[in-house]
Amino acid sequence: MYTIEKTEYGYHLTFGGYMVQDELKQWVEESQEVLATQKGRFSVFVDMRTLEPISADAQVQMQKGQRLYKQKGMVRSVVIQDNLTLTRQFQRIARQTGIQTDERYIDASAEPDWEKVGMDWILEGKEPQG
Protein backbone atom coordinates (compact mmCIF):
# COMPACT_ATOMS: atom_id res chain seq x y z
CA MET A 1 0.00 0.00 0.00
CA TYR A 2 1.24 3.48 -0.81
CA THR A 3 -0.08 7.02 -1.03
CA ILE A 4 1.30 10.19 -2.60
CA GLU A 5 -0.02 13.45 -1.18
CA LYS A 6 0.96 16.90 -2.50
CA THR A 7 1.70 19.32 0.35
CA GLU A 8 2.89 22.92 0.78
CA TYR A 9 6.48 21.70 1.25
CA GLY A 10 6.40 19.04 -1.45
CA TYR A 11 5.10 15.50 -0.96
CA HIS A 12 4.01 13.21 1.84
CA LEU A 13 4.53 9.55 0.93
CA THR A 14 3.22 6.59 2.89
CA PHE A 15 4.35 3.01 2.35
CA GLY A 16 2.88 0.13 4.31
CA GLY A 17 2.55 -3.61 4.50
CA TYR A 18 4.35 -6.03 2.26
CA MET A 19 5.03 -4.31 -1.06
CA VAL A 20 6.06 -6.27 -4.14
CA GLN A 21 7.86 -5.12 -7.28
CA ASP A 22 4.67 -4.48 -9.28
CA GLU A 23 3.20 -2.23 -6.62
CA LEU A 24 6.40 -0.19 -6.36
CA LYS A 25 6.54 0.00 -10.16
CA GLN A 26 3.02 1.45 -10.04
CA TRP A 27 4.24 3.98 -7.42
CA VAL A 28 7.09 5.04 -9.75
CA GLU A 29 4.66 5.47 -12.66
CA GLU A 30 2.20 7.47 -10.56
CA SER A 31 5.09 9.57 -9.21
CA GLN A 32 6.16 10.36 -12.78
CA GLU A 33 2.67 11.71 -13.46
CA VAL A 34 2.53 13.69 -10.20
CA LEU A 35 6.02 15.15 -10.67
CA ALA A 36 5.52 16.02 -14.35
CA THR A 37 4.30 19.52 -13.42
CA GLN A 38 6.61 19.99 -10.43
CA LYS A 39 8.43 23.34 -10.57
CA GLY A 40 11.32 24.14 -8.28
CA ARG A 41 12.75 22.50 -5.21
CA PHE A 42 10.73 20.50 -2.71
CA SER A 43 11.01 18.15 0.26
CA VAL A 44 9.55 14.71 0.93
CA PHE A 45 8.18 13.28 4.19
CA VAL A 46 8.07 9.47 4.04
CA ASP A 47 6.06 7.48 6.58
CA MET A 48 6.98 3.81 6.43
CA ARG A 49 6.22 2.79 9.99
CA THR A 50 4.15 -0.16 8.80
CA LEU A 51 6.25 -1.18 5.79
CA GLU A 52 7.88 -4.62 5.75
CA PRO A 53 11.41 -5.00 4.33
CA ILE A 54 11.23 -5.18 0.53
CA SER A 55 12.67 -7.76 -1.87
CA ALA A 56 15.66 -7.15 -4.14
CA ASP A 57 13.48 -6.69 -7.24
CA ALA A 58 11.22 -4.25 -5.35
CA GLN A 59 14.34 -2.33 -4.25
CA VAL A 60 15.13 -1.68 -7.93
CA GLN A 61 11.80 0.13 -8.27
CA MET A 62 12.44 2.09 -5.06
CA GLN A 63 15.79 3.19 -6.51
CA LYS A 64 14.04 4.38 -9.70
CA GLY A 65 11.58 6.35 -7.60
CA GLN A 66 14.25 7.96 -5.45
CA ARG A 67 16.25 8.97 -8.52
CA LEU A 68 13.10 10.43 -10.08
CA TYR A 69 12.29 12.56 -7.02
CA LYS A 70 15.90 13.79 -6.84
CA GLN A 71 15.94 14.59 -10.56
CA LYS A 72 12.69 16.56 -10.26
CA GLY A 73 14.03 18.80 -7.47
CA MET A 74 13.92 17.01 -4.11
CA VAL A 75 16.32 18.75 -1.71
CA ARG A 76 15.52 16.98 1.58
CA SER A 77 13.68 13.89 2.68
CA VAL A 78 12.91 12.28 6.00
CA VAL A 79 12.00 8.64 6.54
CA ILE A 80 9.93 7.69 9.57
CA GLN A 81 10.23 4.03 10.52
CA ASP A 82 10.34 1.72 13.51
CA ASN A 83 12.27 -1.24 12.11
CA LEU A 84 16.07 -1.33 12.15
CA THR A 85 16.24 -3.83 9.27
CA LEU A 86 14.14 -1.54 7.11
CA THR A 87 16.24 1.49 8.08
CA ARG A 88 19.43 -0.26 7.01
CA GLN A 89 17.83 -1.37 3.78
CA PHE A 90 16.77 2.18 2.91
CA GLN A 91 20.10 3.68 3.95
CA ARG A 92 21.76 1.33 1.45
CA ILE A 93 19.26 2.27 -1.27
CA ALA A 94 19.87 5.98 -0.56
CA ARG A 95 23.62 5.48 -0.99
CA GLN A 96 22.99 3.72 -4.29
CA THR A 97 20.78 6.56 -5.57
CA GLY A 98 22.89 9.41 -4.24
CA ILE A 99 20.32 10.92 -1.86
CA GLN A 100 22.02 9.86 1.39
CA THR A 101 23.35 13.33 2.21
CA ASP A 102 19.85 14.83 2.03
CA GLU A 103 17.88 12.06 3.76
CA ARG A 104 17.40 11.53 7.48
CA TYR A 105 15.90 8.57 9.36
CA ILE A 106 13.79 8.84 12.48
CA ASP A 107 12.88 5.84 14.62
CA ALA A 108 9.28 6.43 15.67
CA SER A 109 9.60 3.82 18.43
CA ALA A 110 12.35 5.88 20.09
CA GLU A 111 11.24 9.44 19.20
CA PRO A 112 7.72 10.25 20.45
CA ASP A 113 7.71 13.60 18.60
CA TRP A 114 8.80 12.02 15.30
CA GLU A 115 6.49 14.13 13.14
CA LYS A 116 7.81 17.46 14.46
CA VAL A 117 11.43 16.27 14.29
CA GLY A 118 10.88 15.17 10.68
CA MET A 119 9.23 18.43 9.70
CA ASP A 120 12.05 20.42 11.33
CA TRP A 121 14.51 18.59 9.07
CA ILE A 122 12.64 19.00 5.80
CA LEU A 123 11.53 22.60 6.41
CA GLU A 124 14.50 24.09 8.28
CA GLY A 125 17.38 21.64 7.85
CA LYS A 126 17.46 21.07 11.62
CA GLU A 127 19.32 17.82 12.23
CA PRO A 128 17.40 15.15 14.17
CA GLN A 129 19.05 14.24 17.48
CA GLY A 130 19.84 10.66 18.38
Order of alpha helices (4+ residues) and beta strands (2+ residues): beta-beta-alpha-beta-alpha-beta-alpha-beta-alpha
